[in-house]
Amino acid sequence: MKDHEDLITRTFEKLDVKITLYFIQTLVDQKVIDLNILNVIQHHIKDEISYSVLENKLPVSQINRSNDAKIISENIRAGSVFIHFDQEEEGILVHLCKNVERSIASSENESLIFGPNLAFTDSLETNIHLIQRKVRDENLCFEKLMIGERNHTEVRLVYLKDLTDESVVNTVRQRLEDLTVDDMVDSSVLAQYLDDNEFSLFPQTLLTELPDRVSFLLSKGKIAILADRSTNAIICPTSFSSFFETTDDVYTRWNIGTFLRMVRYIAMILSVLLTPAYVASLTYHYEIIPSALLVTLGQSRANVPFPPVFEALVLEFILELLREAGARLPTKVGQTMGIVGGIVIGQAAVEAGFTSNILIIIVALSALGTFTTPSYTMGAVIRIIRFPLIILAGLWGAIGIVVGIIYLMLHLLQLTSMGQPYMVPAYPFRFGDLKDSIVRIPYSYSNKRPVSNRPQDPDRYPAKEAKTKKDPSE
């Protein structure tokens, strides 16, 4: 700490006691120091000066004594002021950090139609407050953990003590405590450390920036992890179906919510299979194409010199280039470039005989399918697995597609999240949990919590009372 350029040392005397203050000027507001520390010492302490008197007089809530040089150094770097009396072995740490954070705003990555659209900020205290506003259960727990050997990051394990399965809580806590890293950059990095299978494409934890989604999943027996300086919460354990659910499904009527979920699943399947099916049909299986469509396909591909597999791979790669370029450019420029670039390149590719009209339509539909996935990470996975399926379709046709799908299913069936099956409620099959994942039924029939989460309290409310409808006259 002695070599820190912004370290300020202020020394003065009070009642024949030499007092020294240590702090970093960029982390602490000096006006606050003058008001809350110096003013109190100079004008409100007249008879005796000691640590006990100072602790009682200072108008600050976070005050701790310490004689450990490492702890003192860490706290000064975190925005504390260290007060030391000459000839004393210990001192006082006063937390006066100058908070610099963005205000609470709407979510940018998870848009909603109904319900609150507020998002987490990069302040852990603010994020905890947002959850406490939503969940006022006395059993709500915030376990504090510190991660990082060089740059310590505060992490909070959030769950409902009387609801969440204790074995899962112990698993998550143990994995967090066992982490040995220099620095935890963000919760998205922390989520990768917690994966059961780090070589899998599929995410095994769910990232969200919506406090209402966290509160809803906590009530289902899930666990949330909050990290300081991060705008996302980690939800675990999670399942494959969780990445196709949104809180919009909860806020809308049950039949609309079910329909939207079905649309997302169908869009995901079409996004994965449409382009490989096109390649397989044109390469090996002309007989499955209707005669009228076969003529149109022949005319469309008459001037295309490339085989279907190469044509599809190139067009998919061009689409990924447009998507990535649009995401990295400023918002207004990126939107314009994506739309204009897609139209210009698509039209020019067709006129130049580089590709066919029908393939452009198929690739565009596949891209739309990935956009319906609420989770960006899962959408990226869907885009990636299209490429090996296209190659397999070009090599072995429909047999190649089937082999690829079987491999994916076997991989998903053996995948776990915090030791829990990834494909629940499909495998192991839980019929009662379908209402909380694949479909959404009326709330009067949703009195049971998902069995897959192994909640300590399986009942949300009495089913008979929820179904009873009474008029005031009764």
Secondary structure, 3 states (H helix, E strand, C coil): CCCCCCEEEEEEEECCEEEEEEEECCCECHHHHHHHHHHHHHHCCCCCCCHHHHHHHCCCCCEEEECCHHHHHHHHHCCEEEEEECCCCCEEEEECECCCCCCCCECCCCCCCCCCCECCCCCHHHHHHHHHHHCCCCCEEEEEEEECCCECEEEEEEEECCCCCHHHHHHHHHHHHCCCCCECCCHHHHHHHCCCCCCCCCCCCEEECCHHHHHHHHCCCCEEEEECCCCCEEEECCCHHHHHCCHHHHHCCHHHHHHHHHHHHHHHHHHHHHHHHHHHHHHCCHHHCCHHHHHHHHHHCCCCCCCHHHHHHHHHHHHHHHHHHHHHCCHHHHHHHHHHHHHHHHHHHHHCCCCCHHHHHHHHHHHHHHHCCCCHHHHHHHHHHHHHHHHHHHHHCHHHHHHHHHHHHHHHHHCEECCEECCCCCCCCCHHHHHHCCCCCCHHHCCECCHHHCCCCCECCCHHHHHCCCCCCC
